Amino acid sequence: MPVISMFYGIIVQLFFFDTDKHNSPHIHVRYAEFTASIDIHTAGILDGDIPLRQLRLVQAWVEIHRDELMADWALAVEGNTPFKIEPLK
């Protein structure tokens, strides 16, 4: 479960071989006691819950880094370590 980015108290992870439950490219985010799975293509919530303000930050970050996230997704589903991605500034 590598952490690929952290910003504003939000931790972004990309799990290895994580295609069973959601079947679409996604990331996992944690903020305080909240966790959510976020679709890379739509930046929408697939599962879980996160406060709206933090969701908007994650969605902006996904929009900026979608190509990098897709490249990391391809690495992770093959069992390879994804690269770190620049945090939202």
Secondary structure, 3 states (H helix, E strand, C coil): CCEEEEECCEEEECCCCCCCCCCCCEEEEEECCEEEEEECCCCCEEEEECCHHHHHHHHHHHHHHHHHHHHHHHHHHCCCCCCCCCCCC
